Amino acid sequence: MSLYRMPWSHVRTEWPDWRAHRPVIDPVPPHVKRKLNELRPASMGTGVSMLEADPDSRTQWHYHALAERLGLEQAYIKIHIQPPGGMVPPHVDTELAVTQGDDTEYTRLRRVIRKAYKIEGYGSHFQHMPREQQEATLERVFVFLEDHVPGHIIMMQDRVMDTWRRGDVLWFDWRRCQHATSNISRVTRPILQITGVRTDRWREIHESDRLTTIQI
């Protein structure tokens, strides 16, 4: 069974400016970030690997409407902003968003920080669900907010994704599909991440032999 599909569907809309999101707020105090940087594995490089922002419900309402049209309810939506030089090494997503089997001091400290500062991920957003229900009902997609720029790289398993268009939707089994991202260009790369409960509409898109085009 495939662990990802690209493109899974394609969206057409009057795209809002992805920069119009709500302010990015870093919940981790500077002294804790300095400690993290000291422990950060060399393989992860230096600098900011990724920033997360919340869509503005007024100026970026399209992103919320998009989740529903893709068949994902109770959606948790984030704009992922990867600056030039940013890199996230190969991993599978877990509740703590760390690499499976990685038990370094850096990983343990991140786990403590997430708990102490209540840094939200899909696990905390859907914490009202038993883990078995999360496994059985949640799906995740990426929606590309800009056309591909040379140097913007997303890897799924052993395949490099580097030819997307704005509006392409990438579905992947984030718990099992190893993935990584990097930005070796001079241009920031935005992407929309949507996690939600699958509906019959999601199944219709997923089971279709044709590319589903969605107009908003």
PATOR-517759 format. One line per 8 residues: number of its first residue (from 1); for each residue x, y, z of N, C-alpha, C. Coordinates in nm, 4 decimals, always signed. Layout:
N
NUM) X/Y/Z/X/Y/Z/X/Y/Z; ...
END
This chain:
216
1) +0.0836/-0.1189/+0.0000/+0.0000/+0.0000/+0.0000/+0.0880/+0.1251/+0.0000; +0.0524/+0.2209/-0.0838/+0.1308/+0.3431/-0.0939/+0.1196/+0.4247/+0.0344; +0.2311/+0.4844/+0.0742/+0.2338/+0.5668/+0.1949/+0.2178/+0.7158/+0.1634; +0.2104/+0.7502/+0.0342/+0.1895/+0.8897/-0.0032/+0.1355/+0.8944/-0.1453; +0.0756/+1.0087/-0.1810/+0.0289/+1.0297/-0.3179/+0.0447/+1.1776/-0.3519; +0.1077/+1.2015/-0.4664/+0.1336/+1.3385/-0.5087/+0.1206/+1.3511/-0.6606; +0.0274/+1.4366/-0.7122/-0.0706/+1.5106/-0.6331/-0.1899/+1.4216/-0.5977; -0.2417/+1.4413/-0.4805/-0.3593/+1.3671/-0.4329/-0.4858/+1.4320/-0.4865
9) -0.4837/+1.5656/-0.4924/-0.5890/+1.6444/-0.5554/-0.5288/+1.7809/-0.5890; -0.6067/+1.8665/-0.6500/-0.5567/+1.9998/-0.6859/-0.6651/+2.1015/-0.6570; -0.6240/+2.2149/-0.5967/-0.7183/+2.3190/-0.5550/-0.7007/+2.4426/-0.6413; -0.8143/+2.5000/-0.6827/-0.8146/+2.6269/-0.7542/-0.8958/+2.7269/-0.6738; -0.8383/+2.8419/-0.6471/-0.9071/+2.9454/-0.5715/-0.8340/+3.0778/-0.5904; -0.8920/+3.1845/-0.5424/-0.8230/+3.3136/-0.5372/-0.7345/+3.3094/-0.4130; -0.6126/+3.2627/-0.4288/-0.5271/+3.2360/-0.3144/-0.4961/+3.3639/-0.2369; -0.5167/+3.3622/-0.1060/-0.4786/+3.4786/-0.0244/-0.3277/+3.4832/-0.0072
17) -0.2786/+3.5962/+0.0392/-0.1365/+3.6097/+0.0682/-0.1046/+3.5223/+0.1894; -0.0173/+3.4258/+0.1729/+0.0124/+3.3362/+0.2850/+0.0798/+3.4109/+0.4003; +0.1355/+3.5300/+0.3728/+0.2011/+3.6090/+0.4776/+0.1011/+3.6809/+0.5689; -0.0278/+3.6745/+0.5365/-0.1297/+3.7457/+0.6144/-0.1746/+3.6661/+0.7364; -0.0970/+3.5665/+0.7745/-0.1326/+3.4836/+0.8890/-0.1231/+3.5613/+1.0199; -0.1756/+3.5012/+1.1248/-0.1622/+3.5614/+1.2570/-0.0153/+3.5589/+1.2980; +0.0257/+3.6497/+1.3874/+0.1674/+3.6578/+1.4247/+0.2218/+3.5244/+1.4760; +0.3448/+3.4957/+1.4365/+0.4120/+3.3755/+1.4866/+0.4605/+3.4053/+1.6282
25) +0.4174/+3.3257/+1.7224/+0.4562/+3.3435/+1.8614/+0.5403/+3.2244/+1.9048; +0.6606/+3.2504/+1.9504/+0.7493/+3.1442/+1.9966/+0.7291/+3.1255/+2.1464; +0.6733/+3.0109/+2.1889/+0.6450/+2.9910/+2.3310/+0.7666/+2.9493/+2.4135; +0.8784/+2.9221/+2.3473/+0.9967/+2.8741/+2.4190/+1.0860/+2.9921/+2.4577; +1.1173/+3.0088/+2.5870/+1.2022/+3.1202/+2.6311/+1.3409/+3.1142/+2.5670; +1.4061/+3.2306/+2.5492/+1.5378/+3.2352/+2.4839/+1.6426/+3.1459/+2.5500; +1.6447/+3.1400/+2.6846/+1.7485/+3.0605/+2.7503/+1.7298/+2.9112/+2.7242; +1.6040/+2.8691/+2.7057/+1.5784/+2.7283/+2.6739/+1.6191/+2.6999/+2.5293
33) +1.5931/+2.7951/+2.4397/+1.6329/+2.7773/+2.3005/+1.7842/+2.7675/+2.2881; +1.8563/+2.8449/+2.3683/+2.0024/+2.8369/+2.3633/+2.0493/+2.6981/+2.4040; +1.9843/+2.6413/+2.5059/+2.0206/+2.5063/+2.5494/+1.9902/+2.4045/+2.4405; +1.8776/+2.4203/+2.3739/+1.8424/+2.3303/+2.2640/+1.9460/+2.3375/+2.1527; +1.9879/+2.4584/+2.1183/+2.0871/+2.4743/+2.0123/+2.2195/+2.4089/+2.0483; +2.2547/+2.4105/+2.1773/+2.3779/+2.3452/+2.2209/+2.3702/+2.1936/+2.2006; +2.2496/+2.1379/+2.2184/+2.2322/+1.9926/+2.2092/+2.1892/+1.9474/+2.0699; +2.1580/+2.0425/+1.9852/+2.1050/+2.0116/+1.8523/+2.2036/+1.9258/+1.7737
41) +2.1588/+1.8093/+1.7201/+2.2488/+1.7243/+1.6425/+2.3050/+1.7981/+1.5218; +2.4296/+1.7694/+1.4888/+2.4944/+1.8355/+1.3752/+2.4180/+1.8103/+1.2461; +2.3517/+1.6932/+1.2374/+2.2792/+1.6578/+1.1154/+2.1606/+1.7495/+1.0896; +2.1172/+1.8235/+1.1922/+2.0030/+1.9120/+1.1749/+2.0447/+2.0522/+1.1343; +2.1762/+2.0762/+1.1289/+2.2227/+2.2064/+1.0869/+2.1987/+2.3120/+1.1932; +2.2062/+2.4388/+1.1552/+2.1866/+2.5495/+1.2472/+2.0764/+2.6405/+1.1954; +2.0313/+2.7304/+1.2812/+1.9294/+2.8252/+1.2402/+1.7893/+2.7684/+1.2564; +1.6907/+2.8366/+1.1957/+1.5506/+2.8002/+1.2091/+1.5152/+2.6968/+1.1036
49) +1.4712/+2.5783/+1.1456/+1.4357/+2.4743/+1.0494/+1.2949/+2.4944/+0.9947; +1.2026/+2.5457/+1.0802/+1.0645/+2.5637/+1.0376/+0.9934/+2.6565/+1.1356; +0.9066/+2.7423/+1.0830/+0.8192/+2.8249/+1.1650/+0.6755/+2.7819/+1.1393; +0.5923/+2.7896/+1.2419/+0.4514/+2.7558/+1.2275/+0.3672/+2.8792/+1.2550; +0.2638/+2.8996/+1.1741/+0.1746/+3.0136/+1.1924/+0.0306/+2.9680/+1.1792; -0.0594/+3.0397/+1.2466/-0.2023/+3.0096/+1.2397/-0.2675/+3.0945/+1.1315; -0.3472/+3.0325/+1.0428/-0.4168/+3.1113/+0.9403/-0.5098/+3.2140/+1.0046; -0.5189/+3.3295/+0.9424/-0.6109/+3.4331/+0.9871/-0.7513/+3.3974/+0.9365
57) -0.8479/+3.3908/+1.0275/-0.9815/+3.3443/+0.9905/-1.0536/+3.4393/+0.8957; -1.0086/+3.5655/+0.8898/-1.0738/+3.6629/+0.8016/-1.0048/+3.6708/+0.6661; -0.8746/+3.6966/+0.6656/-0.8037/+3.7168/+0.5389/-0.7643/+3.5859/+0.4714; -0.7610/+3.4764/+0.5484/-0.7200/+3.3471/+0.4925/-0.8277/+3.2409/+0.5147; -0.9536/+3.2815/+0.5042/-1.0648/+3.1893/+0.5264/-1.0619/+3.0726/+0.4280; -0.9971/+3.0949/+0.3123/-0.9890/+2.9893/+0.2114/-0.9276/+2.8619/+0.2698; -0.8294/+2.8768/+0.3576/-0.7597/+2.7611/+0.4123/-0.8524/+2.6760/+0.4981; -0.9430/+2.7428/+0.5690/-1.0400/+2.6688/+0.6510/-1.1446/+2.6022/+0.5623
65) -1.1886/+2.6745/+0.4587/-1.2853/+2.6159/+0.3663/-1.2244/+2.4960/+0.2939; -1.0958/+2.5058/+0.2665/-1.0267/+2.3990/+0.1951/-1.0300/+2.2680/+0.2725; -1.0108/+2.2747/+0.4028/-1.0120/+2.1534/+0.4844/-1.1444/+2.0791/+0.4679; -1.2531/+2.1535/+0.4733/-1.3850/+2.0911/+0.4587/-1.4026/+2.0300/+0.3210; -1.3564/+2.1004/+0.2169/-1.3735/+2.0509/+0.0801/-1.2885/+1.9263/+0.0544; -1.1808/+1.9113/+0.1299/-1.0971/+1.7919/+0.1176/-1.1497/+1.6757/+0.2009; -1.2587/+1.7011/+0.2736/-1.3196/+1.5940/+0.3506/-1.2553/+1.5703/+0.4857; -1.1992/+1.6760/+0.5458/-1.1361/+1.6637/+0.6768/-1.2103/+1.7526/+0.7768
73) -1.2707/+1.6908/+0.8763/-1.3457/+1.7620/+0.9788/-1.2598/+1.7873/+1.1021; -1.3062/+1.8793/+1.1880/-1.2343/+1.9147/+1.3112/-1.0885/+1.9478/+1.2786; -1.0686/+2.0173/+1.1690/-0.9338/+2.0330/+1.1125/-0.8420/+2.1176/+1.1996; -0.7187/+2.0727/+1.2089/-0.6100/+2.1464/+1.2737/-0.5196/+2.1943/+1.1616; -0.5108/+2.3276/+1.1434/-0.4456/+2.3852/+1.0254/-0.3284/+2.4718/+1.0675; -0.2144/+2.4495/+1.0040/-0.0957/+2.5292/+1.0301/-0.0301/+2.5689/+0.8981; +0.0247/+2.6895/+0.8944/+0.1088/+2.7301/+0.7825/+0.2523/+2.7024/+0.8236; +0.3203/+2.6165/+0.7492/+0.4604/+2.5852/+0.7762/+0.5476/+2.6728/+0.6870
81) +0.6354/+2.7475/+0.7485/+0.7200/+2.8431/+0.6777/+0.8650/+2.7996/+0.6956; +0.9279/+2.7584/+0.5858/+1.0671/+2.7140/+0.5934/+1.1568/+2.8184/+0.5273; +1.2399/+2.8864/+0.6058/+1.3273/+2.9902/+0.5501/+1.4462/+2.9290/+0.4778; +1.5153/+3.0069/+0.3961/+1.6381/+2.9565/+0.3334/+1.7345/+2.9038/+0.4388; +1.7921/+2.7872/+0.4106/+1.8835/+2.7240/+0.5054/+1.8156/+2.6307/+0.6025; +1.6827/+2.6315/+0.6056/+1.6097/+2.5444/+0.6975/+1.6136/+2.3997/+0.6524; +1.6167/+2.3088/+0.7487/+1.6189/+2.1668/+0.7170/+1.5539/+2.0871/+0.8286; +1.4706/+1.9920/+0.7906/+1.4151/+1.8951/+0.8846/+1.4575/+1.7579/+0.8342
89) +1.5397/+1.6845/+0.9085/+1.5932/+1.5566/+0.8602/+1.4858/+1.4487/+0.8513; +1.5149/+1.3360/+0.7864/+1.4157/+1.2296/+0.7709/+1.3579/+1.1850/+0.9049; +1.2251/+1.1721/+0.9087/+1.1562/+1.1339/+1.0310/+1.0168/+1.0863/+0.9956; +0.9492/+1.0264/+1.0902/+0.8054/+1.0047/+1.0827/+0.7441/+1.0841/+1.1963; +0.6239/+1.1398/+1.1723/+0.5617/+1.2245/+1.2732/+0.5005/+1.1394/+1.3833; +0.5224/+1.1829/+1.5062/+0.4589/+1.1205/+1.6214/+0.3964/+1.2322/+1.7024; +0.3390/+1.1985/+1.8132/+0.2753/+1.3003/+1.8957/+0.3742/+1.4076/+1.9364; +0.5004/+1.3691/+1.9540/+0.6019/+1.4635/+1.9972/+0.6842/+1.5179/+1.8811
97) +0.6499/+1.4743/+1.7586/+0.7168/+1.5242/+1.6390/+0.8674/+1.5076/+1.6467; +0.9146/+1.3892/+1.6850/+1.0574/+1.3596/+1.6861/+1.0803/+1.2308/+1.6090; +1.2034/+1.2088/+1.5706/+1.2370/+1.0911/+1.4929/+1.2182/+0.9643/+1.5758; +1.1535/+0.8640/+1.5187/+1.1333/+0.7384/+1.5894/+1.2668/+0.6766/+1.6266; +1.2750/+0.6265/+1.7502/+1.3961/+0.5598/+1.7942/+1.5050/+0.6550/+1.8377; +1.4821/+0.7861/+1.8227/+1.5835/+0.8850/+1.8598/+1.5654/+0.9193/+2.0070; +1.6588/+0.8797/+2.0910/+1.6462/+0.9020/+2.2343/+1.7645/+0.9827/+2.2854; +1.8080/+1.0799/+2.2068/+1.9201/+1.1647/+2.2467/+1.8745/+1.2620/+2.3543
105) +1.9706/+1.3284/+2.4174/+1.9367/+1.4293/+2.5177/+1.8555/+1.5413/+2.4550; +1.8883/+1.5740/+2.3295/+1.8149/+1.6781/+2.2571/+1.6680/+1.6396/+2.2445; +1.6409/+1.5144/+2.2065/+1.5037/+1.4678/+2.1900/+1.4298/+1.4695/+2.3223; +1.4956/+1.4251/+2.4272/+1.4311/+1.4228/+2.5579/+1.3997/+1.5639/+2.6060; +1.4910/+1.6583/+2.5787/+1.4668/+1.7958/+2.6198/+1.3496/+1.8549/+2.5427; +1.3407/+1.8264/+2.4150/+1.2270/+1.8744/+2.3358/+1.0961/+1.8217/+2.3922; +1.0963/+1.6962/+2.4356/+0.9765/+1.6349/+2.4920/+0.9346/+1.7090/+2.6192; +1.0312/+1.7401/+2.7025/+1.0031/+1.8130/+2.8264/+0.9499/+1.9524/+2.7956
113) +1.0116/+2.0189/+2.6960/+0.9700/+2.1545/+2.6594/+0.8264/+2.1549/+2.6087; +0.7941/+2.0604/+2.5221/+0.6578/+2.0550/+2.4682/+0.5553/+2.0376/+2.5801; +0.5885/+1.9568/+2.6766/+0.4962/+1.9355/+2.7875/+0.4888/+2.0575/+2.8776; +0.6054/+2.1166/+2.9099/+0.6100/+2.2290/+3.0030/+0.5413/+2.3530/+2.9465; +0.5626/+2.3810/+2.8169/+0.5092/+2.5031/+2.7589/+0.3839/+2.4787/+2.6759; +0.3348/+2.3542/+2.6821/+0.2100/+2.3186/+2.6131/+0.2159/+2.3572/+2.4657; +0.3285/+2.3275/+2.4030/+0.3432/+2.3537/+2.2601/+0.2539/+2.2560/+2.1853; +0.1632/+2.3096/+2.1055/+0.0574/+2.2273/+2.0498/+0.1006/+2.1581/+1.9220
121) +0.0654/+2.0328/+1.9106/+0.0834/+1.9557/+1.7888/-0.0440/+1.8789/+1.7666; -0.0456/+1.7878/+1.6690/-0.1721/+1.7186/+1.6440/-0.2126/+1.6367/+1.7641; -0.1171/+1.5901/+1.8435/-0.1498/+1.5075/+1.9587/-0.2303/+1.5832/+2.0616; -0.1885/+1.7067/+2.0937/-0.2612/+1.7837/+2.1932/-0.3935/+1.8350/+2.1380; -0.3986/+1.8688/+2.0092/-0.5219/+1.9173/+1.9493/-0.6291/+1.8093/+1.9518; -0.5891/+1.6850/+1.9341/-0.6838/+1.5742/+1.9318/-0.6719/+1.4867/+2.0558; -0.6265/+1.5467/+2.1662/-0.6024/+1.4670/+2.2849/-0.7311/+1.4126/+2.3472; -0.8470/+1.4688/+2.3075/-0.9731/+1.4161/+2.3579/-1.0037/+1.2792/+2.2998
129) -0.9330/+1.2425/+2.1924/-0.9525/+1.1120/+2.1294/-0.8567/+1.0095/+2.1886; -0.9027/+0.8889/+2.2149/-0.8089/+0.7816/+2.2499/-0.7123/+0.7603/+2.1341; -0.5927/+0.7133/+2.1653/-0.4922/+0.6943/+2.0610/-0.5422/+0.6026/+1.9492; -0.6186/+0.5009/+1.9853/-0.6710/+0.4087/+1.8839/-0.7650/+0.4813/+1.7883; -0.8433/+0.5759/+1.8408/-0.9341/+0.6520/+1.7555/-0.8577/+0.7467/+1.6648; -0.7517/+0.8080/+1.7180/-0.6684/+0.8925/+1.6333/-0.6125/+0.8129/+1.5166; -0.5614/+0.6947/+1.5482/-0.5024/+0.6092/+1.4444/-0.6051/+0.5718/+1.3385; -0.7288/+0.5498/+1.3827/-0.8323/+0.4997/+1.2920/-0.8998/+0.6091/+1.2103
137) -0.8897/+0.7363/+1.2535/-0.9710/+0.8395/+1.1884/-0.8946/+0.9587/+1.1322; -0.7726/+0.9854/+1.1788/-0.7039/+1.1084/+1.1387/-0.6245/+1.0913/+1.0094; -0.6283/+1.1947/+0.9267/-0.5497/+1.2004/+0.8041/-0.4771/+1.3347/+0.7993; -0.3711/+1.3393/+0.7183/-0.2923/+1.4623/+0.7066/-0.2551/+1.4869/+0.5601; -0.2610/+1.6134/+0.5187/-0.2193/+1.6515/+0.3840/-0.1349/+1.7789/+0.3921; -0.0524/+1.7966/+0.2901/+0.0157/+1.9230/+0.2656/-0.0502/+1.9875/+0.1442; -0.0701/+2.1186/+0.1495/-0.1185/+2.1941/+0.0342/-0.0123/+2.2984/+0.0009; +0.0367/+2.2959/-0.1212/+0.1432/+2.3873/-0.1611/+0.0849/+2.5249/-0.1913
145) +0.1394/+2.6267/-0.1272/+0.0868/+2.7626/-0.1381/+0.1586/+2.8462/-0.2433; +0.2669/+2.7944/-0.2971/+0.3398/+2.8617/-0.4052/+0.3930/+2.7547/-0.5004; +0.4185/+2.7946/-0.6256/+0.4828/+2.7027/-0.7196/+0.6212/+2.6657/-0.6686; +0.6680/+2.5509/-0.7123/+0.8005/+2.5051/-0.6725/+0.9087/+2.6023/-0.7203; +1.0049/+2.6253/-0.6333/+1.1234/+2.7054/-0.6650/+1.2445/+2.6130/-0.6547; +1.3362/+2.6158/-0.7519/+1.4559/+2.5319/-0.7402/+1.5236/+2.5515/-0.6045; +1.5471/+2.4423/-0.5342/+1.6045/+2.4490/-0.4010/+1.5051/+2.4178/-0.2909; +1.3755/+2.4184/-0.3237/+1.2731/+2.3751/-0.2289/+1.2559/+2.2240/-0.2435
153) +1.2814/+2.1513/-0.1363/+1.2860/+2.0049/-0.1444/+1.1987/+1.9429/-0.0367; +1.1148/+1.8487/-0.0781/+1.0421/+1.7631/+0.0151/+1.0681/+1.6196/-0.0280; +1.1045/+1.5356/+0.0664/+1.1307/+1.3951/+0.0357/+1.0280/+1.3072/+0.1056; +0.9680/+1.2162/+0.0304/+0.8783/+1.1155/+0.0835/+0.9391/+0.9791/+0.0548; +0.9698/+0.9042/+0.1619/+1.0406/+0.7783/+0.1477/+1.1718/+0.8045/+0.0719; +1.1871/+0.7461/-0.0465/+1.3115/+0.7668/-0.1214/+1.2905/+0.8552/-0.2442; +1.1769/+0.9249/-0.2496/+1.1464/+1.0094/-0.3653/+1.1522/+1.1560/-0.3266; +1.2179/+1.2351/-0.4100/+1.2257/+1.3799/-0.3891/+1.1134/+1.4479/-0.4666
161) +1.0328/+1.5273/-0.3959/+0.9267/+1.6050/-0.4590/+0.9824/+1.7438/-0.4920; +0.9845/+1.7798/-0.6188/+1.0417/+1.9105/-0.6527/+0.9802/+1.9700/-0.7786; +0.8545/+1.9322/-0.8078/+0.7912/+1.9856/-0.9290/+0.6473/+2.0313/-0.9037; +0.6135/+2.0648/-0.7802/+0.4738/+2.0959/-0.7499/+0.4324/+2.2326/-0.8017; +0.3002/+2.2475/-0.8110/+0.2385/+2.3751/-0.8447/+0.1535/+2.4211/-0.7265; +0.1328/+2.5512/-0.7182/+0.0448/+2.6013/-0.6127/-0.0932/+2.5379/-0.6267; -0.1449/+2.4866/-0.5168/-0.2748/+2.4205/-0.5179/-0.2664/+2.2698/-0.5190; -0.1476/+2.2143/-0.5494/-0.1329/+2.0684/-0.5423/-0.1445/+2.0228/-0.3974
169) -0.2085/+1.9091/-0.3786/-0.2262/+1.8519/-0.2457/-0.1486/+1.7205/-0.2386; -0.0681/+1.7074/-0.1363/+0.0104/+1.5864/-0.1117/-0.0469/+1.5161/+0.0099; -0.0968/+1.3949/-0.0097/-0.1404/+1.3123/+0.1036/-0.0284/+1.2173/+0.1405; -0.0096/+1.1940/+0.2721/+0.0873/+1.0942/+0.3146/+0.0476/+1.0375/+0.4501; +0.0877/+0.9143/+0.4729/+0.0644/+0.8481/+0.6007/+0.1767/+0.8915/+0.6931; +0.1552/+1.0018/+0.7646/+0.2660/+1.0667/+0.8353/+0.3254/+0.9820/+0.9472; +0.2495/+0.8849/+0.9963/+0.3009/+0.8016/+1.1048/+0.4006/+0.6974/+1.0557; +0.3915/+0.6623/+0.9274/+0.4737/+0.5541/+0.8730/+0.5629/+0.5959/+0.7568
177) +0.5257/+0.7030/+0.6896/+0.6011/+0.7481/+0.5727/+0.7144/+0.8406/+0.6175; +0.8362/+0.7946/+0.6011/+0.9497/+0.8788/+0.6386/+0.9600/+0.9961/+0.5414; +0.9739/+1.1167/+0.5958/+0.9786/+1.2348/+0.5112/+1.0767/+1.3363/+0.5680; +1.1178/+1.4276/+0.4815/+1.2155/+1.5286/+0.5195/+1.1947/+1.6505/+0.4305; +1.2430/+1.7671/+0.4762/+1.2335/+1.8878/+0.3962/+1.3621/+1.9683/+0.4095; +1.3903/+2.0461/+0.3065/+1.5020/+2.1399/+0.3140/+1.4767/+2.2544/+0.2170; +1.5432/+2.3652/+0.2441/+1.5313/+2.4821/+0.1585/+1.6713/+2.5357/+0.1318; +1.7240/+2.5027/+0.0148/+1.8575/+2.5485/-0.0213/+1.8504/+2.6608/-0.1249
185) +1.7320/+2.7260/-0.1295/+1.7151/+2.8403/-0.2189/+1.7329/+2.9694/-0.1391; +1.7015/+3.0813/-0.2028/+1.7043/+3.2101/-0.1344/+1.5627/+3.2621/-0.1096; +1.4644/+3.1732/-0.1266/+1.3241/+3.2132/-0.1162/+1.2548/+3.1287/-0.0098; +1.1789/+3.1910/+0.0782/+1.1040/+3.1190/+0.1812/+1.0003/+3.0278/+0.1178; +0.9829/+2.9101/+0.1762/+0.8855/+2.8130/+0.1241/+0.7690/+2.7964/+0.2208; +0.6465/+2.8367/+0.1771/+0.5278/+2.8168/+0.2605/+0.4516/+2.6911/+0.2177; +0.3908/+2.6262/+0.3136/+0.3092/+2.5097/+0.2841/+0.2003/+2.5013/+0.3900; +0.0825/+2.4538/+0.3527/-0.0272/+2.4400/+0.4471/-0.0354/+2.2946/+0.4924
193) -0.0382/+2.2738/+0.6228/-0.0559/+2.1388/+0.6763/-0.1944/+2.1300/+0.7391; -0.2714/+2.0305/+0.6949/-0.4058/+2.0099/+0.7474/-0.4155/+1.8691/+0.8042; -0.4557/+1.8591/+0.9293/-0.4813/+1.7305/+0.9928/-0.6260/+1.7303/+1.0386; -0.6995/+1.6239/+1.0078/-0.8394/+1.6201/+1.0478/-0.8976/+1.4812/+1.0406; -1.0227/+1.4726/+1.0783/-1.0952/+1.3453/+1.0788/-1.1501/+1.3196/+0.9395; -1.1185/+1.2039/+0.8838/-1.1627/+1.1724/+0.7479/-1.3143/+1.1527/+0.7430; -1.3715/+1.1921/+0.6303/-1.5150/+1.1767/+0.6065/-1.5348/+1.0967/+0.4776; -1.6606/+1.0772/+0.4402/-1.6888/+1.0080/+0.3142/-1.6311/+1.0847/+0.1962
201) -1.6296/+1.2178/+0.2049/-1.5718/+1.2977/+0.0963/-1.4236/+1.2677/+0.0825; -1.3515/+1.2558/+0.1928/-1.2095/+1.2203/+0.1873/-1.1924/+1.0850/+0.1191; -1.2739/+0.9887/+0.1567/-1.2639/+0.8541/+0.0974/-1.2920/+0.8588/-0.0520; -1.3895/+0.9424/-0.0915/-1.4220/+0.9560/-0.2344/-1.3012/+1.0045/-0.3129; -1.2319/+1.1057/-0.2606/-1.1126/+1.1575/-0.3280/-1.0022/+1.0526/-0.3273; -0.9827/+0.9883/-0.2141/-0.8722/+0.8942/-0.1978/-0.8885/+0.7715/-0.2874; -1.0111/+0.7300/-0.3092/-1.0363/+0.6080/-0.3867/-1.0550/+0.6346/-0.5355; -1.0554/+0.7601/-0.5760/-1.0774/+0.7938/-0.7161/-0.9532/+0.7632/-0.7996
209) -0.9778/+0.7163/-0.9217/-0.8685/+0.6905/-1.0154/-0.8291/+0.8166/-1.0924; -0.9043/+0.9241/-1.0756/-0.8777/+1.0483/-1.1468/-0.8396/+1.1574/-1.0479; -0.7644/+1.2530/-1.0962/-0.7239/+1.3641/-1.0101/-0.8461/+1.4510/-0.9807; -0.8757/+1.4707/-0.8541/-0.9890/+1.5531/-0.8124/-0.9478/+1.6994/-0.8081; -1.0182/+1.7829/-0.8838/-0.9933/+1.9275/-0.8828/-1.1019/+1.9953/-0.8015; -1.0604/+2.0782/-0.7062/-1.1522/+2.1452/-0.6160/-1.1486/+2.2949/-0.6413; -1.2653/+2.3534/-0.6603/-1.2783/+2.4973/-0.6839/-1.3391/+2.5629/-0.5613; -1.2740/+2.6654/-0.5072/-1.3272/+2.7375/-0.3924/-1.3478/+2.8839/-0.4302
END
